[in-house]
């Protein structure tokens, strides 16, 4: 049997009973989020509500339109007002224009019809919080009256539990209660909702907007590394450990079921309907699985861009393999798979490429499979779009904590004129949120530089000189700059401060023009990343590029104020012609010989970007 409710929400303009005696000094004020179950204490520092990362209480999970609301304490009064935007406020069921709250000890607050809060003031606030947090989630009760007159009579009679004609639905969870509100045909009926141990409540009508089906907005504190859309913690889906998906998300027949969790176990772990702990989480937009650490810390996205035939698949493969060896060995930093299933094809490529017993032709076939797997269809803004597949890893140490690193291998054609604006935006928008961009420059696809190489004995050089390729990598760089300016709303000529690692690949073909003797190969020294070695190599490489292809330098430095140049070789030896392997139109294909691989400096661009993002993990490389 529920307790008698002593305080109720007022209708529209009808306030709660006004206390004539002065209110007590507000020593402690508690704000209880009815949708998440979290409590915030208001002290001398104001509390802010909104969707910006700096707000204390995050809204937007169910469609907040934007803005910031501030709550503060002034002597013995609580002040609430809209700081930015135009969200609506309701106190105790009535419209509130901002200012001091009406005198009481408890209030109900609704923000923009999507945020629901209970507020408690006075010396008993801590005990009130304890009771709310220790009570069952099934602590909501819905009281339904035939009409407004019955509701008013019930209030006047001090809210008896056995009021004639009143329907009571008790022991409900918040989400179930919202569903009940949405499915009822209310007509002239009036409903009021209370939580056990709280005196202030809500009108059922205040939940009607929340109970209607709606598209989750692209807003919140977190960003999905698959579809790049934003969301809040309370929107995250749980993944059932064994039950297969039965929804229309297009995840495949073997995908596990995604669901909105209503029950939680120890440590806030979502529970299935059967009470099974579900530790894996999914994005509420695309339904893709999220990295485990994403809720605690935003991932570092690293975007690899380059023209077709630049060697991005080999470059990424070698870089990941080197990072797995160098980070633990040199820096005492672990670098492990965060998504073994999603990274599997890259792991297979590493295994074949660095196996001397493999034939070069077999390695090329694995490379072809990797290139074909770098794009996958995901849900974005309600439509199926092809997006770069993320390769996700965990990086960190016990002392300094962990971060999630996400690599994207971008097709060069998505940065060329002629593609639709929608296709370019869907495929490349992650660059706007990247911790760093790696541009892989192919010296064989720059006509002036190709002429300078002049090694006709190399089959790859000979083939490229006779090809009909466009040789316009400067166009791709210009498109990157244009995309970033559009996403970040930068003025013409204004550059971003995102780190850009400009990588000159296939350096083994350039040793006569940029000799190894001019480069510092020992970049990792005594557990530190040598900024002196990185800057020296960058200056030498930039001078080389200015001499042979100044247009490329200008295009690169139009993207970012933080450009560093890196000479690398994923093979360490010239590629060879692959026997019996040709394209559909009969062109010869080239690849490495696993027996002769000697890559150098491939991991350095990534180490540099990571040192900018996580300087505490690296020695002096920042």
C-alpha positions as CSV (number, residue, x, y, z in Angstrom):
1,X,0.0,0.0,0.0
2,X,1.5,3.3,-1.1
3,X,1.8,6.3,1.3
4,X,-0.6,9.2,1.0
5,X,0.8,11.8,-1.3
6,X,1.0,15.2,0.4
7,X,2.1,17.3,-2.5
8,X,0.9,17.3,-6.1
9,X,1.7,19.0,-9.4
10,X,-0.4,22.0,-10.1
11,X,-2.4,22.2,-13.3
12,X,-1.2,24.7,-15.8
13,X,-1.4,27.9,-13.8
14,X,-2.5,26.4,-10.5
15,X,0.5,26.5,-8.0
16,X,1.0,24.1,-5.1
17,X,0.0,25.2,-1.7
18,X,2.0,28.3,-0.7
19,X,3.7,28.2,2.7
20,X,3.4,31.4,4.6
21,X,6.4,30.9,6.8
22,X,9.9,31.7,5.3
23,X,11.6,28.7,3.7
24,X,14.6,27.2,5.4
25,X,18.2,27.9,4.4
26,X,18.9,25.7,1.4
27,X,21.9,23.9,2.7
28,X,21.6,21.0,0.3
29,X,19.5,20.7,-2.9
30,X,19.2,17.4,-4.8
31,X,18.2,17.0,-8.4
32,X,17.0,13.5,-9.3
33,X,16.9,12.5,-13.0
34,X,13.7,10.4,-13.4
35,X,14.9,8.9,-16.7
36,X,18.4,7.8,-15.7
37,X,18.0,7.4,-11.9
38,X,21.1,9.7,-11.4
39,X,21.2,12.3,-8.7
40,X,23.1,15.7,-8.8
41,X,23.7,17.9,-5.8
42,X,23.4,21.7,-6.2
43,X,25.9,23.6,-4.1
44,X,27.6,26.9,-4.5
45,X,28.4,26.1,-8.1
46,X,25.5,26.3,-10.6
47,X,24.2,23.2,-12.3
48,X,23.7,23.3,-16.1
49,X,21.3,21.2,-18.2
50,X,21.9,20.7,-22.0
51,X,23.6,18.7,-24.7
52,X,27.0,20.5,-24.7
53,X,29.8,18.3,-23.3
54,X,30.4,20.8,-20.5
55,X,26.9,20.6,-19.1
56,X,26.5,18.8,-15.8
57,X,23.2,17.1,-16.7
58,X,23.0,15.8,-20.2
59,X,19.7,16.2,-22.1
60,X,18.9,15.5,-25.8
61,X,18.5,11.7,-25.3
62,X,14.9,11.8,-26.4
63,X,15.0,14.8,-28.8
64,X,16.1,17.9,-26.9
65,X,16.1,20.8,-29.4
66,X,19.2,22.5,-27.9
67,X,20.0,25.2,-25.4
68,X,21.3,25.5,-21.9
69,X,19.4,25.8,-18.6
70,X,21.1,26.9,-15.4
71,X,20.0,26.2,-11.8
72,X,21.7,28.1,-8.9
73,X,21.2,28.8,-5.2
74,X,20.9,32.4,-4.0
75,X,20.6,32.6,-0.2
76,X,17.4,30.7,0.6
77,X,16.0,30.5,-2.9
78,X,16.6,28.4,-6.0
79,X,16.8,30.2,-9.3
80,X,16.2,28.4,-12.7
81,X,16.5,30.1,-16.0
82,X,17.3,29.5,-19.7
83,X,20.8,30.6,-20.4
84,X,20.9,29.8,-24.2
85,X,18.2,28.7,-26.7
86,X,14.5,28.5,-26.3
87,X,13.6,25.3,-24.4
88,X,10.4,25.2,-22.4
89,X,10.3,24.8,-18.6
90,X,7.5,23.4,-16.4
91,X,7.5,23.5,-12.6
92,X,4.9,21.4,-10.7
93,X,2.9,20.9,-13.9
94,X,2.7,24.5,-14.9
95,X,4.6,26.7,-17.4
96,X,7.6,28.4,-15.9
97,X,9.2,31.5,-17.5
98,X,12.3,31.4,-15.3
99,X,13.3,33.0,-12.0
100,X,13.0,31.8,-8.4
101,X,11.1,28.6,-7.8
102,X,7.8,28.9,-5.9
103,X,8.2,28.3,-2.1
104,X,8.2,24.6,-1.3
105,X,10.5,21.7,-0.4
106,X,10.0,19.5,-3.4
107,X,9.3,20.3,-7.1
108,X,8.8,18.5,-10.3
109,X,10.7,19.9,-13.3
110,X,10.1,19.2,-17.0
111,X,12.6,20.6,-19.6
112,X,11.4,20.9,-23.2
113,X,9.0,18.0,-22.6
114,X,11.9,15.5,-22.7
115,X,13.8,16.0,-19.4
116,X,12.0,14.9,-16.2
117,X,13.5,15.8,-12.8
118,X,12.5,15.8,-9.1
119,X,14.1,18.5,-6.9
120,X,14.4,18.3,-3.1
121,X,15.6,21.2,-0.8
122,X,16.5,21.3,2.9
123,X,18.3,19.3,5.5
124,X,16.7,16.0,4.5
125,X,17.9,16.1,0.9
126,X,20.6,13.4,1.5
127,X,18.2,11.0,3.1
128,X,15.7,11.7,0.3
129,X,18.4,10.8,-2.2
130,X,19.3,7.6,-0.3
131,X,15.7,6.4,-0.3
132,X,15.2,7.1,-4.0
133,X,18.5,5.4,-5.0
134,X,17.9,2.4,-2.7
135,X,14.3,1.8,-3.8
136,X,13.3,-0.4,-6.7
137,X,13.2,0.9,-10.2
138,X,9.6,-0.3,-10.2
139,X,8.6,2.6,-7.9
140,X,6.4,4.6,-10.1
141,X,2.6,4.8,-9.7
142,X,0.1,6.1,-12.2
143,X,-3.2,7.4,-10.8
144,X,-6.0,7.8,-13.4
145,X,-9.2,9.9,-12.9
146,X,-12.4,10.0,-15.0
147,X,-12.2,13.7,-15.3
148,X,-10.5,16.9,-14.1
149,X,-13.3,17.4,-11.4
150,X,-12.5,14.1,-9.8
151,X,-8.8,14.9,-9.8
152,X,-9.4,18.3,-8.1
153,X,-11.6,16.6,-5.5
154,X,-9.0,14.0,-4.8
155,X,-6.4,16.7,-4.1
156,X,-8.8,18.5,-1.8
157,X,-9.4,15.3,0.2
158,X,-5.6,15.0,0.8
159,X,-5.1,12.3,-1.9
160,X,-6.9,9.2,-0.4
161,X,-5.7,5.9,-1.9
162,X,-9.3,4.5,-2.2
163,X,-10.9,7.4,-4.1
164,X,-14.1,6.3,-5.9
165,X,-13.6,5.6,-9.6
166,X,-9.8,6.1,-9.5
167,X,-7.6,3.5,-11.3
168,X,-4.2,2.8,-9.8
169,X,-1.3,1.3,-11.7
170,X,1.6,0.8,-9.3
171,X,5.0,-0.8,-9.2
172,X,5.9,0.4,-12.7
173,X,9.3,1.2,-14.2
174,X,9.7,4.6,-15.8
175,X,9.9,3.2,-19.4
176,X,6.8,1.0,-18.9
177,X,4.9,3.9,-17.4
178,X,5.8,6.0,-20.4
179,X,4.5,3.2,-22.7
180,X,1.3,3.0,-20.7
181,X,0.8,6.7,-21.1
182,X,1.3,6.5,-24.9
183,X,-1.0,3.6,-25.6
184,X,-4.1,4.9,-23.6
185,X,-7.0,6.7,-25.2
186,X,-7.2,9.5,-22.5
187,X,-10.3,11.4,-23.6
188,X,-11.4,13.5,-20.6
189,X,-9.4,11.3,-18.2
190,X,-6.6,12.9,-16.1
191,X,-3.5,11.0,-14.9
192,X,-0.9,11.9,-12.4
193,X,2.4,10.1,-11.7
194,X,4.5,9.9,-8.6
195,X,7.6,8.0,-7.4
196,X,7.7,6.4,-4.1
197,X,9.3,8.6,-1.4
198,X,8.8,11.7,-3.4
199,X,6.0,14.2,-2.8
200,X,6.1,16.2,-6.1
201,X,4.8,14.5,-9.2
202,X,3.9,14.9,-12.9
203,X,0.8,15.0,-15.1
204,X,0.6,12.0,-17.4
205,X,0.0,14.5,-20.2
206,X,3.5,15.8,-19.7
207,X,4.9,12.4,-20.9
208,X,2.8,12.1,-24.0
209,X,5.4,13.7,-26.3
210,X,8.0,11.4,-24.9
211,X,5.8,8.3,-25.5
212,X,5.4,8.9,-29.2
213,X,7.7,7.2,-31.7
214,X,10.5,9.5,-32.8
215,X,13.8,9.5,-34.6
216,X,16.7,9.7,-32.2
217,X,18.5,13.1,-32.8
218,X,22.1,13.4,-33.9
219,X,23.0,14.9,-30.5
220,X,24.7,13.9,-27.3
221,X,28.0,13.5,-25.5
222,X,29.3,10.4,-27.5
223,X,30.0,9.8,-31.2
224,X,29.7,6.3,-32.8
225,X,33.0,5.3,-34.6
226,X,30.9,3.5,-37.3
227,X,28.2,5.9,-38.3
228,X,29.7,9.1,-36.6
229,X,26.3,10.1,-35.2
230,X,26.0,11.4,-31.6
231,X,24.0,10.0,-28.7
232,X,23.9,10.1,-24.9
233,X,24.6,7.3,-22.5
234,X,21.0,6.6,-21.8
235,X,20.3,5.9,-25.5
236,X,22.9,3.1,-25.7
237,X,21.6,-0.3,-26.7
238,X,22.6,-3.6,-25.0
239,X,23.6,-6.7,-27.0
240,X,22.1,-10.0,-25.8
241,X,24.9,-12.5,-25.3
242,X,23.1,-15.4,-27.1
243,X,19.7,-14.4,-28.6
244,X,19.8,-13.6,-32.3
245,X,18.6,-10.4,-33.7
246,X,15.0,-10.3,-35.0
247,X,14.7,-6.7,-36.0
248,X,15.0,-4.9,-39.4
249,X,18.4,-3.4,-38.7
250,X,20.1,-5.3,-41.6
251,X,22.8,-6.7,-39.3
252,X,22.7,-10.2,-40.8
253,X,21.2,-13.4,-39.7
254,X,24.0,-14.2,-37.2
255,X,23.9,-10.8,-35.4
256,X,22.9,-10.8,-31.8
257,X,19.8,-9.0,-30.6
258,X,20.0,-5.3,-29.7
259,X,17.6,-4.0,-27.2
260,X,16.8,-1.0,-24.9
261,X,17.8,-2.1,-21.4
262,X,15.2,-1.5,-18.7
263,X,16.9,-3.4,-15.9
264,X,20.5,-3.1,-14.5
265,X,22.6,-5.2,-12.3
266,X,25.7,-4.5,-10.2
267,X,27.8,-1.7,-11.5
268,X,25.0,-0.6,-13.9
269,X,25.5,-3.6,-16.2
270,X,22.3,-3.9,-18.4
271,X,20.3,-7.1,-17.9
272,X,18.1,-8.9,-20.4
273,X,14.5,-9.8,-19.7
274,X,15.8,-13.1,-18.3
275,X,18.2,-11.3,-16.0
276,X,21.3,-12.2,-18.0
277,X,24.1,-9.6,-17.8
278,X,24.8,-7.9,-21.2
279,X,28.3,-6.3,-21.2
280,X,28.4,-5.5,-24.9
281,X,26.9,-2.2,-26.1
282,X,25.6,-0.9,-29.5
283,X,25.0,2.4,-31.1
284,X,21.3,3.4,-31.1
285,X,21.6,4.8,-34.6
286,X,23.4,2.2,-36.7
287,X,23.2,-0.7,-34.2
288,X,26.9,-1.4,-34.6
289,X,28.8,-2.6,-31.6
290,X,30.6,0.1,-29.6
291,X,34.1,-0.1,-28.2
292,X,33.9,-0.9,-24.4
293,X,35.7,2.2,-23.3
294,X,33.8,4.7,-25.5
295,X,31.4,5.8,-22.7
296,X,34.2,6.7,-20.4
297,X,36.5,8.3,-23.1
298,X,36.0,9.4,-26.7
299,X,38.1,7.3,-29.2
300,X,40.9,8.7,-31.3
301,X,39.9,8.4,-34.9
302,X,42.8,8.2,-37.4
303,X,41.9,8.6,-41.1
304,X,44.2,7.2,-43.8
305,X,43.7,8.9,-47.2
306,X,45.4,8.3,-50.5
307,X,44.8,7.7,-54.2
308,X,44.0,4.3,-55.6
309,X,47.2,2.2,-56.1
310,X,49.0,4.3,-53.4
311,X,49.4,1.2,-51.3
312,X,47.1,2.1,-48.4
313,X,46.1,-1.5,-47.6
314,X,49.8,-2.7,-47.3
315,X,50.7,0.5,-45.5
316,X,47.9,0.1,-42.8
317,X,48.8,-3.6,-42.4
318,X,52.5,-3.0,-41.8
319,X,51.8,0.0,-39.5
320,X,49.4,-2.0,-37.2
321,X,51.9,-4.8,-37.1
322,X,54.7,-2.5,-36.1
323,X,52.6,-0.6,-33.5
324,X,51.8,-4.0,-31.9
325,X,55.5,-4.6,-31.5
326,X,57.0,-1.1,-30.8
327,X,54.4,0.3,-28.4
328,X,54.8,-2.5,-25.8
329,X,58.5,-2.9,-26.4
330,X,59.7,0.7,-26.5
331,X,57.0,2.6,-24.5
332,X,55.5,0.0,-22.2
333,X,52.1,0.7,-23.8
334,X,49.7,-2.1,-24.7
335,X,48.2,-2.2,-28.1
336,X,45.6,-4.8,-28.5
337,X,42.5,-5.7,-30.6
338,X,39.3,-4.0,-29.3
339,X,37.2,-5.7,-32.0
340,X,38.8,-9.0,-32.9
341,X,35.9,-9.9,-35.3
342,X,36.0,-6.5,-37.1
343,X,39.9,-6.6,-37.2
344,X,40.1,-10.2,-38.4
345,X,40.8,-9.5,-42.1
346,X,43.6,-7.1,-41.1
347,X,45.0,-9.7,-38.7
348,X,45.0,-12.4,-41.5
349,X,46.7,-9.9,-43.8
350,X,49.5,-9.4,-41.2
351,X,49.9,-13.1,-40.7
352,X,50.4,-13.8,-44.4
353,X,52.5,-10.7,-45.2
354,X,55.0,-11.5,-42.5
355,X,55.2,-15.2,-43.2
356,X,58.3,-15.9,-45.3
357,X,56.8,-19.2,-46.4
358,X,53.9,-17.4,-48.2
359,X,54.0,-16.9,-51.9
360,X,53.7,-13.2,-53.0
361,X,50.6,-14.1,-55.1
362,X,48.8,-15.4,-51.9
363,X,49.6,-12.2,-50.1
364,X,48.1,-10.1,-52.9
365,X,44.9,-12.1,-52.8
366,X,44.6,-11.3,-49.1
367,X,45.3,-7.7,-49.8
368,X,42.4,-7.7,-52.4
369,X,40.1,-9.1,-49.8
370,X,41.1,-6.4,-47.3
371,X,40.6,-3.6,-49.8
372,X,37.1,-5.0,-50.5
373,X,36.2,-5.2,-46.8
374,X,37.1,-1.6,-45.9
375,X,33.6,-0.4,-46.7
376,X,30.3,-1.7,-45.3
377,X,26.7,-0.6,-45.3
378,X,25.5,1.1,-42.1
379,X,22.4,3.0,-41.1
380,X,22.8,6.7,-41.1
381,X,20.0,9.2,-40.8
382,X,17.6,6.4,-41.5
383,X,19.2,5.3,-44.8
384,X,21.7,2.5,-45.7
385,X,25.0,4.1,-46.8
386,X,28.5,2.6,-47.5
387,X,30.9,3.8,-44.8
388,X,34.6,3.0,-44.1
389,X,34.9,0.0,-41.8
390,X,36.6,0.9,-38.5
391,X,39.5,-1.1,-37.4
392,X,39.5,-0.7,-33.6
393,X,42.3,-1.2,-31.0
394,X,42.9,-0.5,-27.3
395,X,46.0,1.5,-26.3
396,X,47.2,2.3,-22.8
397,X,48.8,1.2,-19.6
398,X,47.7,0.4,-16.1
399,X,49.1,3.6,-14.8
400,X,48.0,6.1,-17.4
401,X,44.7,4.5,-18.5
402,X,43.4,3.3,-21.8
403,X,42.2,4.8,-25.0
404,X,40.4,3.4,-28.1
405,X,42.2,3.9,-31.4
406,X,40.1,3.7,-34.6
407,X,41.7,3.5,-38.1
408,X,39.8,4.2,-41.3
409,X,41.1,3.3,-44.8
410,X,39.5,5.8,-47.2
411,X,39.1,5.2,-51.0
412,X,40.7,8.0,-53.0
413,X,37.8,8.2,-55.4
414,X,35.6,9.5,-52.6
415,X,37.7,12.7,-52.7
416,X,37.4,13.3,-56.4
417,X,35.1,15.8,-58.1
418,X,32.1,14.1,-59.7
419,X,30.9,12.1,-56.7
420,X,27.6,13.3,-55.3
421,X,27.8,15.6,-52.3
422,X,25.8,13.1,-50.2
423,X,28.2,10.2,-51.1
424,X,31.3,12.3,-50.3
425,X,29.8,13.5,-47.0
426,X,28.7,10.0,-45.9
427,X,32.0,8.5,-46.8
428,X,34.4,11.1,-45.5
429,X,32.7,13.0,-42.7
430,X,34.8,11.3,-40.1
431,X,37.8,13.4,-41.1
432,X,36.0,16.3,-39.3
433,X,36.2,14.4,-36.0
434,X,39.6,12.8,-36.5
435,X,42.4,13.1,-34.0
436,X,44.7,13.1,-37.0
437,X,44.8,12.6,-40.8
438,X,47.4,10.4,-42.5
439,X,47.8,11.2,-46.2
440,X,49.7,8.6,-48.2
441,X,51.5,10.3,-51.1
442,X,52.5,8.0,-54.0
443,X,55.6,9.3,-55.7
444,X,54.8,7.1,-58.7
445,X,51.6,9.1,-59.2
446,X,53.2,12.5,-59.6
447,X,54.4,13.0,-63.2
448,X,57.4,15.3,-62.5
449,X,58.6,13.1,-59.7
450,X,58.1,9.9,-61.7
451,X,60.3,11.4,-64.4
452,X,63.0,12.1,-61.8
453,X,63.0,8.6,-60.4
454,X,63.9,7.3,-63.9
455,X,64.6,3.7,-62.8
456,X,63.4,1.9,-65.9
457,X,64.6,-1.5,-64.5
458,X,61.9,-1.4,-61.8
459,X,58.8,-3.0,-63.3
460,X,56.5,-0.8,-61.2
461,X,58.1,2.4,-62.4
462,X,58.0,1.2,-66.0
463,X,54.3,0.3,-65.7
464,X,53.4,3.6,-64.2
465,X,55.2,5.6,-66.9
466,X,53.1,3.9,-69.5
467,X,49.8,4.2,-67.6
468,X,47.0,6.5,-68.3
469,X,46.4,7.5,-64.7
470,X,45.3,11.1,-63.9
471,X,48.2,11.9,-61.5
472,X,46.2,14.5,-59.5
473,X,46.9,13.9,-55.9
474,X,46.8,17.6,-55.3
475,X,43.0,17.4,-56.2
476,X,42.4,14.9,-53.3
477,X,44.3,17.2,-50.9
478,X,42.2,20.2,-52.0
479,X,39.0,18.2,-51.5
480,X,40.1,17.3,-48.0
481,X,40.7,21.0,-47.2
482,X,37.3,21.9,-48.7
483,X,35.5,19.2,-46.8
484,X,37.1,20.2,-43.5
485,X,36.2,23.8,-44.0
486,X,32.6,23.0,-44.7
487,X,32.2,20.7,-41.7
488,X,33.9,23.0,-39.3
489,X,32.5,26.2,-40.9
490,X,35.9,27.8,-41.5
491,X,36.5,30.9,-43.6
492,X,38.2,30.6,-46.9
493,X,42.0,30.3,-46.4
494,X,41.5,29.4,-42.7
495,X,43.1,26.1,-41.8
496,X,42.4,23.5,-39.1
497,X,44.8,22.6,-36.3
498,X,44.2,18.8,-36.8
499,X,47.5,17.0,-37.1
500,X,48.3,16.0,-40.7
501,X,50.9,13.4,-41.2
502,X,52.0,13.7,-44.9
503,X,53.6,10.3,-45.7
504,X,55.8,9.9,-48.7
505,X,55.4,6.2,-49.4
506,X,57.6,3.8,-51.4
507,X,60.7,5.7,-50.3
508,X,62.8,2.7,-51.3
509,X,62.3,4.0,-54.8
510,X,63.6,7.5,-53.8
511,X,66.9,6.7,-52.1
512,X,68.9,8.5,-54.9
513,X,66.8,11.7,-54.5
514,X,66.3,11.5,-50.7
515,X,69.1,9.3,-49.4
516,X,68.7,7.3,-46.2
517,X,71.9,9.0,-45.0
518,X,69.9,12.3,-44.7
519,X,67.3,10.6,-42.4
520,X,67.3,9.7,-38.8
521,X,66.0,6.1,-38.6
522,X,66.2,5.8,-34.8
523,X,63.1,7.7,-33.9
524,X,62.3,5.8,-30.7
525,X,65.0,6.2,-28.2
526,X,65.1,4.9,-24.6
527,X,61.3,4.7,-24.4
528,X,60.8,8.1,-25.8
529,X,59.6,9.4,-29.2
530,X,62.3,11.7,-30.4
531,X,60.7,15.0,-31.6
532,X,64.2,16.1,-32.8
533,X,64.4,13.0,-35.2
534,X,60.8,13.5,-36.4
535,X,61.3,17.2,-37.1
536,X,64.7,16.6,-38.8
537,X,63.1,13.9,-41.1
538,X,60.2,16.2,-41.8
539,X,62.4,19.1,-42.8
540,X,64.5,16.9,-45.2
541,X,61.3,15.4,-46.7
542,X,59.6,18.8,-47.1
543,X,62.7,20.3,-48.8
544,X,62.8,17.3,-51.2
545,X,59.1,17.8,-52.0
546,X,59.5,21.6,-52.5
547,X,62.2,20.8,-55.1
548,X,60.4,18.2,-57.1
549,X,56.6,18.8,-56.5
550,X,56.0,22.1,-54.7
551,X,52.3,22.0,-55.7
552,X,51.8,19.1,-53.3
553,X,53.4,20.9,-50.4
554,X,51.1,23.9,-51.0
555,X,48.0,21.7,-51.1
556,X,49.0,19.9,-47.9
557,X,49.7,23.0,-46.0
558,X,46.3,24.4,-47.1
559,X,44.7,21.7,-44.9
560,X,46.3,22.2,-41.5
561,X,48.7,24.4,-39.5
562,X,50.2,21.2,-38.0
563,X,51.8,19.3,-40.9
564,X,54.6,16.9,-40.4
565,X,56.3,15.1,-43.3
566,X,57.3,11.4,-43.1
567,X,59.4,9.3,-45.5
568,X,58.4,5.6,-45.2
569,X,58.6,2.3,-47.0
570,X,56.1,-0.5,-46.2
571,X,58.2,-3.1,-48.0
572,X,61.8,-1.8,-47.6
573,X,62.5,-3.2,-51.0
574,X,61.0,-2.7,-54.5
575,X,57.7,-4.5,-55.3
576,X,57.9,-7.4,-57.7
577,X,55.7,-8.4,-60.6
578,X,53.2,-11.1,-59.4
579,X,53.2,-14.1,-61.7
580,X,49.7,-14.8,-63.1
581,X,48.0,-12.0,-61.2
582,X,46.4,-9.4,-63.4
583,X,43.4,-7.0,-63.3
584,X,40.2,-7.6,-65.2
585,X,41.5,-5.4,-68.0
586,X,44.8,-7.4,-68.2
587,X,47.1,-5.0,-66.3
588,X,50.0,-6.4,-64.4
589,X,49.9,-6.4,-60.6
590,X,52.7,-5.8,-58.1
591,X,53.3,-6.8,-54.5
592,X,55.9,-7.6,-51.9
593,X,58.0,-10.7,-51.5
594,X,57.4,-11.8,-47.9
595,X,60.9,-13.2,-47.7
596,X,62.4,-9.8,-48.3
597,X,60.3,-7.5,-46.2
598,X,62.2,-4.8,-44.4
599,X,59.8,-2.0,-43.6
600,X,61.1,1.2,-42.1
601,X,59.5,4.3,-40.4
602,X,55.9,3.1,-41.3
603,X,54.7,3.4,-37.7
604,X,56.2,6.8,-37.0
605,X,53.3,8.9,-38.5
606,X,50.9,7.2,-36.2
607,X,53.1,7.5,-33.2
608,X,53.4,11.2,-33.9
609,X,49.6,11.7,-34.1
610,X,49.0,9.6,-31.0
611,X,51.6,11.6,-29.1
612,X,49.7,14.8,-30.0
613,X,46.4,13.2,-28.7
614,X,47.9,11.5,-25.7
615,X,51.1,13.3,-24.8
616,X,51.3,11.7,-21.3
617,X,51.9,8.3,-22.9
618,X,55.0,9.3,-24.9
619,X,58.2,10.8,-23.8
620,X,59.3,14.0,-25.5
621,X,57.5,13.5,-28.8
622,X,55.0,16.3,-28.4
